[in-house]
Amino acid sequence: MDTVLHDGLDWAETVSDLLEHLPDRKRRELIRVVKILSDEFEVALQGKTSARNQGGRILKLILFGSYARGDWVEDVKSGYRSDYDLLVVVNADRFTDLEFWYRAQEHFTRELVLSRQIQTPVSFIVHSIHDVNDQLAHGRPFFVDIARDGITLYQDDDHPLVEPKPLAPEAKKAEAQRNFDQWFDQGKAFLKIGLFCIQEGDLKRAAFILHQATEAFYHCALLTLKLYSPEPHRVCRRPQLVRSRVYDKQNDEQIFS
């Protein structure tokens, strides 16, 4: 099985060189992050018996966001830390399903909360090479930014990314407007129903409906501003640690890092 990416000192040294703008501690953490993603994906594949679920491969691992740009935040006073944001590119859509990645997310949670071997939250999204190239061909800004500014920690040279095609400003604005109209209206509808449930004293149903409203508004913001929002089963979020946080304007902007 050829999903293991981290064997050999040369690989680690290459990654370290790519991350020379980061402190040594951050470089070591990212090398460990890549190892965990590779190892846990391999274990998940070994647990599948059907032929359809065999042959999964990680084709690219790309660091993007604040740690790629060099403007990450570590606020000791508030406890806020920017996430490591990673795009995992696999060889087929079926290998983007959460069943192949929940082990990795649980591993990151253990290391962040319990062992503290990784002290920086990890967020990763998983897309197939076909999907990423389709997004680039259609000029989706989120993927264009990753292709332009991201740092490739691992790649299979036989599966290159296509040349990004910039999206015309008029098309970008029109798509953003469509996203806003759809998701904002949906969020308002859920909010209205949730408030009605509260008035009726149906608090359990209200909590569920208001959760749907929150998700709709969240997708609205991402799709309007970035023209991208990960599907719920394809996003692995960092654990919400129970601690006090003070978010200033600078930290709030990290939502879209």
C-alpha positions in Angstrom: 0.0 0.0 0.0 1.5 3.3 -1.0 -0.3 5.8 1.2 2.6 6.1 3.6 4.3 9.4 2.9 6.7 10.0 5.8 9.3 7.2 5.6 12.8 8.4 5.4 14.8 11.4 6.7 14.9 13.0 3.3 11.1 13.6 3.3 11.2 15.3 6.7 14.1 17.5 5.7 12.3 18.5 2.5 9.2 19.5 4.5 11.3 21.4 7.0 12.9 23.4 4.2 9.5 24.3 2.8 8.5 25.6 6.2 11.6 27.6 6.9 9.4 30.7 7.7 8.0 28.8 10.7 9.6 28.1 14.1 11.2 24.7 14.6 8.4 23.6 16.9 5.8 24.3 14.2 7.8 22.4 11.6 8.0 19.4 13.9 4.3 19.5 14.5 3.4 19.7 10.9 5.7 16.8 10.1 3.8 14.8 12.7 0.5 16.0 11.4 1.3 14.6 7.9 2.5 11.3 9.5 -0.8 11.0 11.4 -2.9 11.7 8.3 -1.0 9.1 6.3 -0.9 6.4 9.0 -4.6 6.7 10.0 -5.8 6.7 6.4 -3.8 3.6 5.8 -5.3 1.9 8.8 -8.8 3.0 7.6 -8.2 1.4 4.2 -7.0 -1.8 5.8 -10.3 -2.1 7.6 -12.3 -2.1 4.4 -13.0 -5.5 2.8 -14.8 -4.5 -0.4 -12.7 -4.1 -3.5 -14.3 -0.7 -4.1 -12.7 0.7 -1.0 -9.2 -0.5 -1.8 -6.6 1.4 -3.6 -7.1 4.7 -1.9 -4.1 7.1 -2.2 -3.2 10.5 -0.9 -2.0 12.4 -3.9 -1.3 15.8 -2.3 -1.1 17.5 1.1 -1.2 21.2 0.9 -0.9 23.6 3.8 -2.9 26.8 3.3 -4.2 29.7 5.3 -2.3 31.6 8.0 0.5 29.1 8.5 1.2 29.1 4.8 1.1 32.9 4.6 3.0 33.4 7.7 0.4 35.5 9.6 -0.8 33.0 12.1 -1.9 34.0 15.6 -0.9 32.6 19.0 -2.5 34.8 21.6 -1.3 33.6 25.0 -3.6 36.0 26.9 -6.8 34.8 25.2 -5.7 31.2 24.5 -6.5 31.6 20.8 -4.3 29.8 18.3 -4.7 29.7 14.5 -5.4 26.3 13.0 -3.1 24.3 10.7 -5.3 24.3 7.6 -4.6 21.4 5.2 -6.1 20.3 1.9 -5.9 16.5 1.5 -6.2 15.5 -2.2 -7.1 11.8 -2.8 -7.4 9.8 -6.0 -11.2 9.2 -5.9 -14.3 10.8 -4.5 -15.2 7.8 -2.4 -12.1 8.3 -0.3 -13.2 11.7 0.8 -15.9 10.2 3.1 -15.6 10.8 6.8 -15.3 7.0 7.5 -11.7 7.2 6.1 -10.8 10.3 8.2 -12.5 10.2 11.6 -9.5 8.2 13.0 -7.1 11.0 12.0 -9.4 13.6 13.6 -9.7 11.6 16.8 -5.9 11.2 16.9 -5.5 15.0 16.5 -8.0 15.5 19.3 -6.1 13.2 21.6 -2.8 14.8 20.9 -4.1 18.4 21.3 -6.2 17.8 24.4 -4.5 14.9 26.2 -0.9 14.2 25.3 -0.2 17.8 24.0 2.3 16.4 21.5 0.6 18.7 19.0 -0.3 22.1 20.6 -1.8 23.7 17.5 -5.4 22.8 16.4 -5.6 20.9 13.1 -8.3 21.5 10.5 -8.3 19.5 7.3 -10.6 19.1 4.3 -10.5 16.2 1.8 -11.3 16.4 -1.9 -10.6 14.2 -4.9 -8.1 15.3 -7.5 -10.9 15.5 -10.0 -12.9 17.8 -7.8 -10.0 20.1 -7.0 -9.1 20.4 -10.7 -12.7 21.0 -11.6 -12.8 23.8 -9.0 -9.6 25.3 -10.4 -10.9 25.1 -14.0 -14.0 27.0 -12.9 -12.0 29.7 -11.1 -13.3 29.0 -7.6 -11.4 31.6 -5.5 -11.0 29.3 -2.5 -9.1 26.7 -4.5 -7.3 29.2 -6.7 -5.9 30.8 -3.5 -4.7 27.4 -2.2 -3.1 26.6 -5.6 -1.4 30.0 -5.6 -0.4 30.5 -2.0 -0.4 27.0 -0.4 2.7 25.0 0.5 2.7 21.5 -0.9 4.0 19.2 1.8 3.6 16.1 -0.3 2.6 15.5 -3.9 2.4 12.7 -6.5 4.0 14.2 -9.6 1.8 12.0 -11.8 -1.3 14.0 -10.8 -0.6 17.7 -11.3 -3.1 20.4 -10.6 -4.5 22.2 -13.6 -3.7 25.8 -14.3 -6.2 27.9 -12.3 -8.7 29.9 -14.5 -9.6 33.2 -12.9 -13.3 33.8 -12.4 -14.5 37.0 -14.0 -15.6 39.6 -11.4 -19.2 39.7 -12.8 -19.5 35.9 -12.6 -18.0 35.9 -9.1 -20.5 38.5 -7.9 -23.5 36.7 -9.5 -22.6 33.4 -7.9 -22.0 35.1 -4.5 -25.4 36.7 -4.8 -27.1 33.4 -5.6 -25.4 31.8 -2.6 -26.5 34.6 -0.3 -30.1 34.6 -1.5 -30.4 30.8 -1.1 -28.7 30.3 2.3 -29.7 33.5 4.0 -33.4 32.8 3.2 -33.0 29.3 4.5 -31.4 30.5 7.7 -34.2 33.1 8.2 -36.8 30.4 7.7 -35.1 28.1 10.3 -34.8 31.0 12.7 -38.5 31.8 12.4 -39.5 28.2 13.1 -37.1 28.0 16.0 -38.4 31.1 17.7 -41.9 29.8 17.2 -40.9 26.5 19.0 -39.5 28.6 21.9 -42.8 30.5 22.2 -44.6 27.1 22.3 -42.3 25.8 24.9 -40.9 23.1 22.6 -37.3 23.7 23.6 -35.8 20.5 22.4 -37.2 21.0 18.9 -36.2 24.7 19.1 -32.6 23.7 19.8 -32.5 21.4 16.8 -34.0 24.0 14.5 -31.8 26.8 15.7 -28.8 24.6 15.1 -30.0 24.2 11.5 -30.3 28.0 11.3 -26.8 28.5 12.5 -25.4 26.1 9.9 -27.4 27.8 7.2 -26.0 31.2 8.1 -22.5 29.7 8.4 -22.7 28.3 4.9 -24.1 31.6 3.7 -21.1 33.5 5.0 -18.6 31.1 3.6 -20.3 30.6 0.2 -20.9 34.4 -0.2 -17.4 35.4 0.7 -15.3 32.5 -0.5 -17.7 30.7 -3.0 -16.8 27.5 -1.0 -18.1 25.7 2.1 -17.1 22.2 2.9 -19.9 19.6 3.1 -20.6 18.5 6.7 -19.2 15.0 6.1 -16.1 16.2 4.4 -14.9 18.7 7.0 -12.9 17.7 10.1 -13.1 20.4 12.7 -10.8 20.9 15.6 -12.4 20.2 19.1 -14.0 23.1 20.9 -11.9 23.3 24.1 -13.7 24.5 27.2 -11.8 27.6 28.0 -12.4 31.4 28.1 -11.5 33.2 24.9 -11.5 36.9 24.1 -11.8 37.5 20.3 -10.7 40.9 19.1 -11.2 42.1 15.5 -7.9 40.6 14.3 -8.8 37.2 15.7 -12.4 37.3 14.2 -10.8 37.7 10.8 -9.1 34.3 11.3 -12.4 32.6 10.6 -11.7 33.0 6.9 -8.0 32.4 7.0 
